[in-house]
Amino acid sequence: MTTMAQTMTRLTAPGGVPREELREEPPEEPRAVPGEDDVARESEMRRHELAAFLRSRRERITPEQVGLPRGRRRRTPGLRREEVAQLSAVGVTWYTWLEQARDIQVSVQVLDALARTLQLDVGERAHLFRLAMATDPTPDARCASITPALLEMLRQLEPLPAAIQNSRYDILAYNRTYGRLLCDLDAVPPEDRNCMLLITTNDQWRSSIVQLDETMRLMAGKFRAAMANHLAEPAWKALLKRLRTESAEFCEAWERHEVVGAVSKTKEFDNAYVGRLRLIHTNLWLGPASGPYMVTYTPADDESRIRVQRLHESTVALEGTP
């Protein structure tokens, strides 16, 4: 019996006893996998769409918006390619290739830098990462763990300041009192609502912390301990790179290689609206220790209790809602 792939050949073994041996025919030529051309076309379309999107966002940003002089001979609308590359800390040639839809790899760190340089809003940022087929390292404002019940709990805790964070120090949700505790948190872009970033880059947040150096050191130690379980994750690596790039103070604290566990303690803040506050910090875990948790601050003395109430009343008055 003969098939396309093989034939049976009758041979004679020693002693004249016939035997059969399987002889393989030459293999057939490999066939193209269906859909390969479609995948290649989709990838090319994505690259061209990404290139066009970057150009359009670059051309709408004026030099003045990023602190650059306009100059007299500027013909390009918006920013030049080399200016975007410089502000994003990437090579000019590499960024040019990106706008030319070349087939190159784009890291999440570079996408994050480009999104900040081009001042993309939440929707535009999400579109950028989708076109690049990458995962955004910043927290999602619609985090699945933030349920309506948890948001209601935050509101019911007022006037006590309370927020929900994750182990990376991303602030996922907060009530009105917390939103005015260390800075005007509503004015901070969602992608920058991270306690490590705020303590290193936000002047109002920094000025509100009474023991800034010690707090920075302790937070760096907690961040290092938490990161041990996330060393290969892009979001953690992107945040660490940004912190080390933007803050010499963080670098100094980070190089200590200290590791600190979660502890409850009394903290002091110089609030911009009501003055000195002494508050007891407590973490309420919503799941496993590596997951999100609720941060609460309760007054440590009568004066702080009065001032927390006053802070809450001022935030309610600003919003005009009970």
N, C-alpha and C positions, 0 to 999 in steps of 0.2 A: 504494500500500500504506500503510495507516494503522496506527500503533501507539498505545499508551496515552500515550507520552511525546512523540510528534512526528507531524506530517502533512507530506506532500509536496504542494506547491502549484505548479501549472503556470502559468508567467508567460511573457510575451512580451518578448523583448529588443528593443532598437532594430533596425530593419530587418525586423521581422516574424518573426525567428527565435525559435521558442519555446525557453525554458530552464526548468530546474527549480530551485527554491529550497527549502531546508530551513527550515521555520518551527517553532519550538519551542512546545510547549503549555505552559501555566502549570505550574510544578513542583508535585508532590504535597506534601501536608502532611507535615512530618517525623514519623517514627514514634519512639516511645519505645524506647530501647535496653533490650533484655531484661536484667534483673538489677539495674537502677538502684534499684528499691525494696528489693531484698535487701541491697544495699550500704548504703543509708541505714539500714535496720533493724539491720544488724550494727554500724554505727558508733554508733547510739544505745544498743544493748545494751552495747557496750564502755564508753561514757561512764558509764552507770548502774552497771556492775560496778566501774569504777574509783572512782566516787564512794563506793559502799558499802565498798569495800576501804579507802579512805583513812579513812573514818569509823571503821571497826572498829579500824584500827591506831592512830588518834588516841585512841580511848577506852580503850585498854589501857595507854597510857603515863601514868604518874603525874607530877605536877609535880615531885616530889622527884627523879625520874630525870633530869630535864633541868635541875636546879638552880633551880627556881622555887618560891616559897612557896605552900602550899596555900590559905591564907586560910580565913575562917570561912563565907563565903556560897557556896562552890563547890557547885553542883548538878550540873554536867556531869561525867559519869564521864571520867576521864582529862584530857586537855588540851582547852582551848577552841580554837576555830578561829583566833582572833586570836593565840593563843600559838604555834600551829604556823606561822602566817604570819610572825610576828616572828622566830622561831628559824630559819626557812628564808629570810628576807630577801625575801619576796614580799608583795604587797599583800593586805590582809584581804579586800577585795571580790573580787579575782581568785581567791583560794583558796576563798572561799565559793561562787563560781560553779562551781569545779571539783568541790566536794562536792555541788552541785546538778545535776551532769551537764550543764552548759551546753556548747554547741558552741564551745569555745575551743581555741587551739593551746597545746601544752605543750612547752617546750624541754627538752632533755636536762639542761641545767644546773639547772633547777628540779626536775626529777624526782630528780636526784642529791641536791640539798639536802633534799628531802622524805624521801628514803630514809634519809638520815643523821639527820634530826630525829626520825623515827618509829622509829629504831633497827631497821630491817628486817634480817633475816638474808639470806643469799645467795639462798635460794629465793624469799623474799618480794620482794626487790629485783628479781629476774628477772621475777616476776609483774607487778610494777608497770610495768616498761618494756614488757612484752608487751601489757598492757591499753592503754597509751598509744601502741602501735605505734611505739616509738622504740628506737634502738640504745643499749644501755648503754655509756657512755664508759669504764667501768672495765675492767681486764683480766679475761678469763674464766679462772677457776681451772682449767678444762679446756681450756686453750689447745692447739690442734691441733699446734703445733710442739714441745710437751713430750711426747716419746715415752717409753715405758718404758725404752728403751735410754739416753736422756739422763739419766733419773732414776737408773739404775744407775751411770752414769758419775759423777754427782755423789756418790753413796755411795762409790764406789771411790776417789775423790780424798781422802776423809777420811784423816788428820786435817786436811788443808788446807781452809780455808774456800772454798766455791765456790757460785755461784748463776747462774741464767739470767735475764737482763733483756732488755728491749727498749729502743729508742732514746728512749722516753718515761720511762725509769727505773722502769717497773713491774717488780717482782720476781716472776717467773713461777714459779720453783722454786728450792729451795736445799737444801743438806745440813745436817746437824745442827750442825757447827762454825760455819757461817755464821749459823745461827739464833741463836747466842749471842755472835756477834762484837761487835755494836754495841748490841743490845738483845735482849729476849726476843721474837723475831719471831713465834713461835707465838701470842703473846698479842695481836698486832696484827690487826685485822680484815682480811680479804683485800683489800677495796677500798682500804685505807690502806697496803698494802705497796708503797710507791713511795718511792724514795730522796729525791726532791725534797720530798715531803710529810714524810718522817721527819726530814730535816735541819732542817726549819722548824717542826715541831710536836711531835716526840717528844723529851722531855727526856733520856731515857736515851741515845738515839741521838746527840743533840747533845753530851752530856757525854763520849761515847766518842771524839769526833774531836778530836785535839790541836790542829790548825790550823783551827778552825771557820770563821773569816771567809774565809780564802783558799779553803777547800774550797767554801764557799757560792758564792763568786764564780766559781770554775772550773766548778762544776756548772751555774750559771745560764748561763754562756757556752756550754757543751755543749748545754744544753737549747734555747737560742736557735738554735744552728746546726742541730740536728736538726729543729726545728719548721719550718724554712724549707720542708721538703718536705710539711708536713702542716697548713698554715695554715687550711684550710677544714674540717678534720676535727673533729667534735664532741668527741671524747675529749680531744684536745689543747687545744681552747679551754676545755673545762670544767676541766681541770687547771690551766691558766694562770690562769683566773679565781679558782679556789680558792686558789692560791698567793698571788696578789696581794691577796686579801681577808684571808687569815689571817696573813700575815707581812710586816711592814714591812722586815725584813732582806732578804727576797727582792726586794721592790719596789726597794730601793736597788741591789741587785746587777743587777736586770733593766734598770734605767734606764741602766746603763753601756753597753748595747748592745755588749758584748763577745761575740766569737765564738771558741770554743775547740774544737779538734779532739780526737779520742780519742788519749790518750797513756798509756803505761805509766810508773809512777813508784813510788817508795817512800813508803808512807803510815804514819803513826803513830796508834795507837789506845790509849786508856786503857780496857782491858777491865774490866768490873765484877767478873769472876771471877778473872783471873790477872794483872792489871796491864798495864804498858806493852808494846805489841807493835809491832815494825817489820816491815812486810810489803810485798812487791813486788806491786803490782797489775798484772794482765795481762788483756786482753780477747781471747777466742778467738771469732771470728765464725763463726756457724753457717750463714750464707748471705750475701746481699747486705748491704752495710754499714748499710743502713737497717733490717735485720731483727734478730731476737734474737741474743744473744751470751752466751757463758759468761764470767763474771767469776771469776778465781782469785786467791788470795793465797798467796804462798810466803814463808816466813821470810827476813828479810834478815840475820839473825845467829843464832848458836847459842842465845843466851838466848831469843830469840823462838821458835825451833824447839821448845825445851823447853816453853815456855808454851803454844804452840799444841797440842802433844800433851796437855798437862794440861787445856786447855780442852775438847778432844775427849773425853777420858776422863770429865770431869765431866758432859758432856751424855749420854754413854752410861749413866753411873751413874744419872742422873735418869730416863732412859727405862726402865732395867732390861733393855735389849736390846743385843746385841753389834753 
